[in-house]
Amino acid sequence: MADPEARSKALFMEAAKVLTHPRCVNCHPHDDQPRQRDRAEAHNPPVVRGPDNHGVPALACGSCHQDRNLDHARVPGAPDWHLAPIEMAWLGRTPAAICAQIKDPKRNGGKTLAQIADHTAHDKLVGWGWNPGADRQPAPGSQERFGALVAAWIETGAACPAEEKPQ
């Protein structure tokens, strides 16, 4: 694409296929309850976010979720398993809303765009999305490809797509 802004928006829309995938949005809920499976079902057993996004003391995420998948028990895991901060909620949001949120340090964990690029390309918890274990559908592509898409989106100006109009 010759137009850098159009290219940037197209790159973000490609990355949004990952950002809006169940492997991502299940851990980026808009409330205090993590989701699971491909239909964003409420976590079973019932658990809540807790003050530090790692659950409450008696039901901390790490009580069940280890630093790796436990395939024999069908329990997913990765280092530092936890929910994204509520300011980083993506569940039920459009790509345009997620894009604006990712660019806003008040809603992205205080990260610069360079830190966002590094996070998407190298974070082991993010990487779990492509190695979810059991019979879970992985996020599309690979973490390497996703990181490259995010980096290219940033390099082309980090333009956000227009909000979709309801039909």
Biotite code that builds the C-alpha atoms (Angstrom):
import biotite.structure as struc

atoms = struc.array([
    struc.Atom([0.000, 0.000, 0.000], chain_id="A", res_id=1, res_name="MET", atom_name="CA", element="C"),
    struc.Atom([1.348, 3.391, -0.957], chain_id="A", res_id=2, res_name="ALA", atom_name="CA", element="C"),
    struc.Atom([-0.584, 5.356, 1.704], chain_id="A", res_id=3, res_name="ASP", atom_name="CA", element="C"),
    struc.Atom([1.280, 4.896, 5.033], chain_id="A", res_id=4, res_name="PRO", atom_name="CA", element="C"),
    struc.Atom([-1.824, 5.556, 7.140], chain_id="A", res_id=5, res_name="GLU", atom_name="CA", element="C"),
    struc.Atom([-3.893, 3.013, 5.202], chain_id="A", res_id=6, res_name="ALA", atom_name="CA", element="C"),
    struc.Atom([-1.017, 0.518, 5.519], chain_id="A", res_id=7, res_name="ARG", atom_name="CA", element="C"),
    struc.Atom([-0.794, 1.142, 9.270], chain_id="A", res_id=8, res_name="SER", atom_name="CA", element="C"),
    struc.Atom([-4.535, 0.587, 9.709], chain_id="A", res_id=9, res_name="LYS", atom_name="CA", element="C"),
    struc.Atom([-4.383, -2.598, 7.610], chain_id="A", res_id=10, res_name="ALA", atom_name="CA", element="C"),
    struc.Atom([-1.478, -3.902, 9.703], chain_id="A", res_id=11, res_name="LEU", atom_name="CA", element="C"),
    struc.Atom([-3.433, -3.256, 12.891], chain_id="A", res_id=12, res_name="PHE", atom_name="CA", element="C"),
    struc.Atom([-6.491, -5.044, 11.511], chain_id="A", res_id=13, res_name="MET", atom_name="CA", element="C"),
    struc.Atom([-4.306, -8.074, 10.783], chain_id="A", res_id=14, res_name="GLU", atom_name="CA", element="C"),
    struc.Atom([-2.904, -7.934, 14.342], chain_id="A", res_id=15, res_name="ALA", atom_name="CA", element="C"),
    struc.Atom([-6.488, -7.563, 15.634], chain_id="A", res_id=16, res_name="ALA", atom_name="CA", element="C"),
    struc.Atom([-7.171, -11.131, 14.480], chain_id="A", res_id=17, res_name="LYS", atom_name="CA", element="C"),
    struc.Atom([-4.926, -12.116, 17.384], chain_id="A", res_id=18, res_name="VAL", atom_name="CA", element="C"),
    struc.Atom([-6.024, -9.410, 19.826], chain_id="A", res_id=19, res_name="LEU", atom_name="CA", element="C"),
    struc.Atom([-9.700, -10.385, 19.474], chain_id="A", res_id=20, res_name="THR", atom_name="CA", element="C"),
    struc.Atom([-9.050, -14.149, 19.534], chain_id="A", res_id=21, res_name="HIS", atom_name="CA", element="C"),
    struc.Atom([-10.314, -16.085, 22.573], chain_id="A", res_id=22, res_name="PRO", atom_name="CA", element="C"),
    struc.Atom([-6.745, -16.915, 23.653], chain_id="A", res_id=23, res_name="ARG", atom_name="CA", element="C"),
    struc.Atom([-6.252, -13.175, 24.231], chain_id="A", res_id=24, res_name="CYS", atom_name="CA", element="C"),
    struc.Atom([-9.623, -11.736, 25.223], chain_id="A", res_id=25, res_name="VAL", atom_name="CA", element="C"),
    struc.Atom([-10.279, -14.443, 27.814], chain_id="A", res_id=26, res_name="ASN", atom_name="CA", element="C"),
    struc.Atom([-7.476, -12.919, 29.913], chain_id="A", res_id=27, res_name="CYS", atom_name="CA", element="C"),
    struc.Atom([-8.422, -9.334, 29.013], chain_id="A", res_id=28, res_name="HIS", atom_name="CA", element="C"),
    struc.Atom([-11.991, -9.220, 30.414], chain_id="A", res_id=29, res_name="PRO", atom_name="CA", element="C"),
    struc.Atom([-13.960, -6.025, 31.111], chain_id="A", res_id=30, res_name="HIS", atom_name="CA", element="C"),
    struc.Atom([-14.914, -7.256, 34.564], chain_id="A", res_id=31, res_name="ASP", atom_name="CA", element="C"),
    struc.Atom([-13.284, -9.247, 37.363], chain_id="A", res_id=32, res_name="ASP", atom_name="CA", element="C"),
    struc.Atom([-13.896, -12.727, 35.973], chain_id="A", res_id=33, res_name="GLN", atom_name="CA", element="C"),
    struc.Atom([-11.526, -14.518, 33.595], chain_id="A", res_id=34, res_name="PRO", atom_name="CA", element="C"),
    struc.Atom([-13.033, -16.402, 30.686], chain_id="A", res_id=35, res_name="ARG", atom_name="CA", element="C"),
    struc.Atom([-12.220, -19.744, 29.121], chain_id="A", res_id=36, res_name="GLN", atom_name="CA", element="C"),
    struc.Atom([-12.805, -21.783, 25.982], chain_id="A", res_id=37, res_name="ARG", atom_name="CA", element="C"),
    struc.Atom([-13.635, -20.296, 22.606], chain_id="A", res_id=38, res_name="ASP", atom_name="CA", element="C"),
    struc.Atom([-16.961, -18.735, 23.632], chain_id="A", res_id=39, res_name="ARG", atom_name="CA", element="C"),
    struc.Atom([-15.597, -16.629, 26.506], chain_id="A", res_id=40, res_name="ALA", atom_name="CA", element="C"),
    struc.Atom([-17.396, -18.765, 29.088], chain_id="A", res_id=41, res_name="GLU", atom_name="CA", element="C"),
    struc.Atom([-17.050, -17.764, 32.732], chain_id="A", res_id=42, res_name="ALA", atom_name="CA", element="C"),
    struc.Atom([-14.068, -19.449, 34.383], chain_id="A", res_id=43, res_name="HIS", atom_name="CA", element="C"),
    struc.Atom([-14.961, -22.691, 36.102], chain_id="A", res_id=44, res_name="ASN", atom_name="CA", element="C"),
    struc.Atom([-14.355, -23.003, 39.008], chain_id="A", res_id=45, res_name="PRO", atom_name="CA", element="C"),
    struc.Atom([-15.526, -19.463, 39.738], chain_id="A", res_id=46, res_name="PRO", atom_name="CA", element="C"),
    struc.Atom([-12.611, -17.132, 40.459], chain_id="A", res_id=47, res_name="VAL", atom_name="CA", element="C"),
    struc.Atom([-12.134, -13.366, 40.528], chain_id="A", res_id=48, res_name="VAL", atom_name="CA", element="C"),
    struc.Atom([-9.446, -10.889, 39.513], chain_id="A", res_id=49, res_name="ARG", atom_name="CA", element="C"),
    struc.Atom([-8.215, -9.905, 42.981], chain_id="A", res_id=50, res_name="GLY", atom_name="CA", element="C"),
    struc.Atom([-6.353, -6.707, 43.889], chain_id="A", res_id=51, res_name="PRO", atom_name="CA", element="C"),
    struc.Atom([-3.204, -7.486, 41.865], chain_id="A", res_id=52, res_name="ASP", atom_name="CA", element="C"),
    struc.Atom([-4.840, -9.324, 38.910], chain_id="A", res_id=53, res_name="ASN", atom_name="CA", element="C"),
    struc.Atom([-3.540, -12.675, 40.260], chain_id="A", res_id=54, res_name="HIS", atom_name="CA", element="C"),
    struc.Atom([-6.765, -13.771, 41.995], chain_id="A", res_id=55, res_name="GLY", atom_name="CA", element="C"),
    struc.Atom([-7.713, -13.597, 45.650], chain_id="A", res_id=56, res_name="VAL", atom_name="CA", element="C"),
    struc.Atom([-5.552, -15.229, 48.349], chain_id="A", res_id=57, res_name="PRO", atom_name="CA", element="C"),
    struc.Atom([-7.523, -18.460, 48.664], chain_id="A", res_id=58, res_name="ALA", atom_name="CA", element="C"),
    struc.Atom([-7.955, -18.761, 44.883], chain_id="A", res_id=59, res_name="LEU", atom_name="CA", element="C"),
    struc.Atom([-4.840, -17.204, 43.359], chain_id="A", res_id=60, res_name="ALA", atom_name="CA", element="C"),
    struc.Atom([-4.291, -17.968, 39.680], chain_id="A", res_id=61, res_name="CYS", atom_name="CA", element="C"),
    struc.Atom([-1.060, -19.777, 40.577], chain_id="A", res_id=62, res_name="GLY", atom_name="CA", element="C"),
    struc.Atom([-2.990, -22.202, 42.798], chain_id="A", res_id=63, res_name="SER", atom_name="CA", element="C"),
    struc.Atom([-3.970, -24.105, 39.657], chain_id="A", res_id=64, res_name="CYS", atom_name="CA", element="C"),
    struc.Atom([-2.072, -22.502, 36.777], chain_id="A", res_id=65, res_name="HIS", atom_name="CA", element="C"),
    struc.Atom([1.619, -23.352, 36.812], chain_id="A", res_id=66, res_name="GLN", atom_name="CA", element="C"),
    struc.Atom([4.483, -22.011, 34.656], chain_id="A", res_id=67, res_name="ASP", atom_name="CA", element="C"),
    struc.Atom([3.586, -24.491, 31.894], chain_id="A", res_id=68, res_name="ARG", atom_name="CA", element="C"),
    struc.Atom([0.566, -26.367, 30.577], chain_id="A", res_id=69, res_name="ASN", atom_name="CA", element="C"),
    struc.Atom([-0.440, -29.385, 32.629], chain_id="A", res_id=70, res_name="LEU", atom_name="CA", element="C"),
    struc.Atom([-1.817, -31.414, 29.754], chain_id="A", res_id=71, res_name="ASP", atom_name="CA", element="C"),
    struc.Atom([-2.779, -34.479, 31.819], chain_id="A", res_id=72, res_name="HIS", atom_name="CA", element="C"),
    struc.Atom([-5.029, -32.223, 33.929], chain_id="A", res_id=73, res_name="ALA", atom_name="CA", element="C"),
    struc.Atom([-6.004, -29.940, 31.001], chain_id="A", res_id=74, res_name="ARG", atom_name="CA", element="C"),
    struc.Atom([-4.912, -26.904, 33.038], chain_id="A", res_id=75, res_name="VAL", atom_name="CA", element="C"),
    struc.Atom([-3.229, -24.210, 30.953], chain_id="A", res_id=76, res_name="PRO", atom_name="CA", element="C"),
    struc.Atom([-0.161, -22.464, 32.272], chain_id="A", res_id=77, res_name="GLY", atom_name="CA", element="C"),
    struc.Atom([2.661, -20.055, 31.508], chain_id="A", res_id=78, res_name="ALA", atom_name="CA", element="C"),
    struc.Atom([5.055, -17.977, 33.627], chain_id="A", res_id=79, res_name="PRO", atom_name="CA", element="C"),
    struc.Atom([3.293, -15.378, 35.802], chain_id="A", res_id=80, res_name="ASP", atom_name="CA", element="C"),
    struc.Atom([-0.236, -16.484, 34.861], chain_id="A", res_id=81, res_name="TRP", atom_name="CA", element="C"),
    struc.Atom([-2.661, -13.638, 35.633], chain_id="A", res_id=82, res_name="HIS", atom_name="CA", element="C"),
    struc.Atom([-5.343, -11.396, 34.171], chain_id="A", res_id=83, res_name="LEU", atom_name="CA", element="C"),
    struc.Atom([-4.442, -8.242, 32.324], chain_id="A", res_id=84, res_name="ALA", atom_name="CA", element="C"),
    struc.Atom([-5.254, -5.108, 34.344], chain_id="A", res_id=85, res_name="PRO", atom_name="CA", element="C"),
    struc.Atom([-8.877, -4.065, 33.876], chain_id="A", res_id=86, res_name="ILE", atom_name="CA", element="C"),
    struc.Atom([-7.706, -0.899, 32.059], chain_id="A", res_id=87, res_name="GLU", atom_name="CA", element="C"),
    struc.Atom([-6.483, -3.277, 29.358], chain_id="A", res_id=88, res_name="MET", atom_name="CA", element="C"),
    struc.Atom([-9.851, -5.006, 28.801], chain_id="A", res_id=89, res_name="ALA", atom_name="CA", element="C"),
    struc.Atom([-10.444, -6.195, 25.232], chain_id="A", res_id=90, res_name="TRP", atom_name="CA", element="C"),
    struc.Atom([-13.348, -8.617, 25.620], chain_id="A", res_id=91, res_name="LEU", atom_name="CA", element="C"),
    struc.Atom([-16.299, -7.259, 23.632], chain_id="A", res_id=92, res_name="GLY", atom_name="CA", element="C"),
    struc.Atom([-14.356, -4.308, 22.213], chain_id="A", res_id=93, res_name="ARG", atom_name="CA", element="C"),
    struc.Atom([-13.863, -3.420, 18.560], chain_id="A", res_id=94, res_name="THR", atom_name="CA", element="C"),
    struc.Atom([-10.434, -3.298, 16.908], chain_id="A", res_id=95, res_name="PRO", atom_name="CA", element="C"),
    struc.Atom([-10.683, 0.517, 16.841], chain_id="A", res_id=96, res_name="ALA", atom_name="CA", element="C"),
    struc.Atom([-11.335, 0.642, 20.593], chain_id="A", res_id=97, res_name="ALA", atom_name="CA", element="C"),
    struc.Atom([-8.504, -1.811, 21.319], chain_id="A", res_id=98, res_name="ILE", atom_name="CA", element="C"),
    struc.Atom([-6.137, 0.188, 19.113], chain_id="A", res_id=99, res_name="CYS", atom_name="CA", element="C"),
    struc.Atom([-6.877, 3.442, 20.947], chain_id="A", res_id=100, res_name="ALA", atom_name="CA", element="C"),
    struc.Atom([-6.450, 1.672, 24.254], chain_id="A", res_id=101, res_name="GLN", atom_name="CA", element="C"),
    struc.Atom([-3.088, 0.107, 23.302], chain_id="A", res_id=102, res_name="ILE", atom_name="CA", element="C"),
    struc.Atom([-1.741, 3.535, 22.371], chain_id="A", res_id=103, res_name="LYS", atom_name="CA", element="C"),
    struc.Atom([-2.892, 5.182, 25.628], chain_id="A", res_id=104, res_name="ASP", atom_name="CA", element="C"),
    struc.Atom([-0.340, 4.771, 28.467], chain_id="A", res_id=105, res_name="PRO", atom_name="CA", element="C"),
    struc.Atom([-3.156, 5.311, 31.005], chain_id="A", res_id=106, res_name="LYS", atom_name="CA", element="C"),
    struc.Atom([-4.877, 2.210, 29.638], chain_id="A", res_id=107, res_name="ARG", atom_name="CA", element="C"),
    struc.Atom([-1.936, 0.057, 28.517], chain_id="A", res_id=108, res_name="ASN", atom_name="CA", element="C"),
    struc.Atom([-0.010, -0.378, 31.750], chain_id="A", res_id=109, res_name="GLY", atom_name="CA", element="C"),
    struc.Atom([2.098, 2.751, 31.228], chain_id="A", res_id=110, res_name="GLY", atom_name="CA", element="C"),
    struc.Atom([3.925, 1.271, 28.243], chain_id="A", res_id=111, res_name="LYS", atom_name="CA", element="C"),
    struc.Atom([5.498, 3.083, 25.299], chain_id="A", res_id=112, res_name="THR", atom_name="CA", element="C"),
    struc.Atom([4.803, 1.751, 21.827], chain_id="A", res_id=113, res_name="LEU", atom_name="CA", element="C"),
    struc.Atom([8.321, 0.256, 21.794], chain_id="A", res_id=114, res_name="ALA", atom_name="CA", element="C"),
    struc.Atom([7.501, -1.602, 25.016], chain_id="A", res_id=115, res_name="GLN", atom_name="CA", element="C"),
    struc.Atom([4.223, -2.810, 23.506], chain_id="A", res_id=116, res_name="ILE", atom_name="CA", element="C"),
    struc.Atom([6.152, -4.175, 20.514], chain_id="A", res_id=117, res_name="ALA", atom_name="CA", element="C"),
    struc.Atom([8.607, -5.973, 22.796], chain_id="A", res_id=118, res_name="ASP", atom_name="CA", element="C"),
    struc.Atom([5.777, -7.327, 24.972], chain_id="A", res_id=119, res_name="HIS", atom_name="CA", element="C"),
    struc.Atom([3.883, -8.778, 22.018], chain_id="A", res_id=120, res_name="THR", atom_name="CA", element="C"),
    struc.Atom([7.000, -10.324, 20.503], chain_id="A", res_id=121, res_name="ALA", atom_name="CA", element="C"),
    struc.Atom([8.711, -11.774, 23.580], chain_id="A", res_id=122, res_name="HIS", atom_name="CA", element="C"),
    struc.Atom([6.477, -12.096, 26.650], chain_id="A", res_id=123, res_name="ASP", atom_name="CA", element="C"),
    struc.Atom([6.075, -15.767, 27.609], chain_id="A", res_id=124, res_name="LYS", atom_name="CA", element="C"),
    struc.Atom([2.506, -15.312, 28.852], chain_id="A", res_id=125, res_name="LEU", atom_name="CA", element="C"),
    struc.Atom([1.579, -13.717, 25.503], chain_id="A", res_id=126, res_name="VAL", atom_name="CA", element="C"),
    struc.Atom([3.379, -16.610, 23.782], chain_id="A", res_id=127, res_name="GLY", atom_name="CA", element="C"),
    struc.Atom([1.109, -19.099, 25.519], chain_id="A", res_id=128, res_name="TRP", atom_name="CA", element="C"),
    struc.Atom([-1.614, -18.034, 23.070], chain_id="A", res_id=129, res_name="GLY", atom_name="CA", element="C"),
    struc.Atom([0.127, -20.068, 20.360], chain_id="A", res_id=130, res_name="TRP", atom_name="CA", element="C"),
    struc.Atom([0.844, -23.047, 22.621], chain_id="A", res_id=131, res_name="ASN", atom_name="CA", element="C"),
    struc.Atom([-2.345, -23.369, 24.661], chain_id="A", res_id=132, res_name="PRO", atom_name="CA", element="C"),
    struc.Atom([-2.163, -27.108, 25.246], chain_id="A", res_id=133, res_name="GLY", atom_name="CA", element="C"),
    struc.Atom([-4.883, -29.741, 25.356], chain_id="A", res_id=134, res_name="ALA", atom_name="CA", element="C"),
    struc.Atom([-7.279, -29.299, 22.435], chain_id="A", res_id=135, res_name="ASP", atom_name="CA", element="C"),
    struc.Atom([-7.441, -25.495, 22.637], chain_id="A", res_id=136, res_name="ARG", atom_name="CA", element="C"),
    struc.Atom([-7.294, -23.583, 19.366], chain_id="A", res_id=137, res_name="GLN", atom_name="CA", element="C"),
    struc.Atom([-4.142, -21.439, 19.234], chain_id="A", res_id=138, res_name="PRO", atom_name="CA", element="C"),
    struc.Atom([-4.198, -17.799, 18.254], chain_id="A", res_id=139, res_name="ALA", atom_name="CA", element="C"),
    struc.Atom([-3.681, -17.317, 14.501], chain_id="A", res_id=140, res_name="PRO", atom_name="CA", element="C"),
    struc.Atom([-0.143, -17.207, 13.136], chain_id="A", res_id=141, res_name="GLY", atom_name="CA", element="C"),
    struc.Atom([2.764, -17.206, 15.563], chain_id="A", res_id=142, res_name="SER", atom_name="CA", element="C"),
    struc.Atom([4.089, -14.919, 18.269], chain_id="A", res_id=143, res_name="GLN", atom_name="CA", element="C"),
    struc.Atom([6.974, -13.990, 15.976], chain_id="A", res_id=144, res_name="GLU", atom_name="CA", element="C"),
    struc.Atom([4.564, -12.977, 13.193], chain_id="A", res_id=145, res_name="ARG", atom_name="CA", element="C"),
    struc.Atom([2.305, -11.126, 15.635], chain_id="A", res_id=146, res_name="PHE", atom_name="CA", element="C"),
    struc.Atom([5.264, -9.222, 17.078], chain_id="A", res_id=147, res_name="GLY", atom_name="CA", element="C"),
    struc.Atom([6.385, -8.310, 13.556], chain_id="A", res_id=148, res_name="ALA", atom_name="CA", element="C"),
    struc.Atom([2.876, -7.061, 12.695], chain_id="A", res_id=149, res_name="LEU", atom_name="CA", element="C"),
    struc.Atom([2.746, -4.890, 15.788], chain_id="A", res_id=150, res_name="VAL", atom_name="CA", element="C"),
    struc.Atom([6.245, -3.527, 15.096], chain_id="A", res_id=151, res_name="ALA", atom_name="CA", element="C"),
    struc.Atom([5.297, -2.751, 11.476], chain_id="A", res_id=152, res_name="ALA", atom_name="CA", element="C"),
    struc.Atom([2.079, -1.055, 12.658], chain_id="A", res_id=153, res_name="TRP", atom_name="CA", element="C"),
    struc.Atom([4.137, 1.153, 14.978], chain_id="A", res_id=154, res_name="ILE", atom_name="CA", element="C"),
    struc.Atom([6.759, 1.877, 12.300], chain_id="A", res_id=155, res_name="GLU", atom_name="CA", element="C"),
    struc.Atom([4.025, 3.036, 9.911], chain_id="A", res_id=156, res_name="THR", atom_name="CA", element="C"),
    struc.Atom([2.587, 5.515, 12.404], chain_id="A", res_id=157, res_name="GLY", atom_name="CA", element="C"),
    struc.Atom([0.406, 3.351, 14.676], chain_id="A", res_id=158, res_name="ALA", atom_name="CA", element="C"),
    struc.Atom([-2.789, 4.531, 12.982], chain_id="A", res_id=159, res_name="ALA", atom_name="CA", element="C"),
    struc.Atom([-6.037, 3.154, 14.329], chain_id="A", res_id=160, res_name="CYS", atom_name="CA", element="C"),
    struc.Atom([-8.844, 1.861, 12.118], chain_id="A", res_id=161, res_name="PRO", atom_name="CA", element="C"),
    struc.Atom([-12.130, 3.697, 12.051], chain_id="A", res_id=162, res_name="ALA", atom_name="CA", element="C"),
    struc.Atom([-14.825, 2.562, 14.439], chain_id="A", res_id=163, res_name="GLU", atom_name="CA", element="C"),
    struc.Atom([-17.185, 0.102, 12.782], chain_id="A", res_id=164, res_name="GLU", atom_name="CA", element="C"),
    struc.Atom([-20.680, 1.399, 12.199], chain_id="A", res_id=165, res_name="LYS", atom_name="CA", element="C"),
    struc.Atom([-23.517, -0.817, 13.463], chain_id="A", res_id=166, res_name="PRO", atom_name="CA", element="C"),
    struc.Atom([-25.486, -2.524, 10.719], chain_id="A", res_id=167, res_name="GLN", atom_name="CA", element="C"),
])
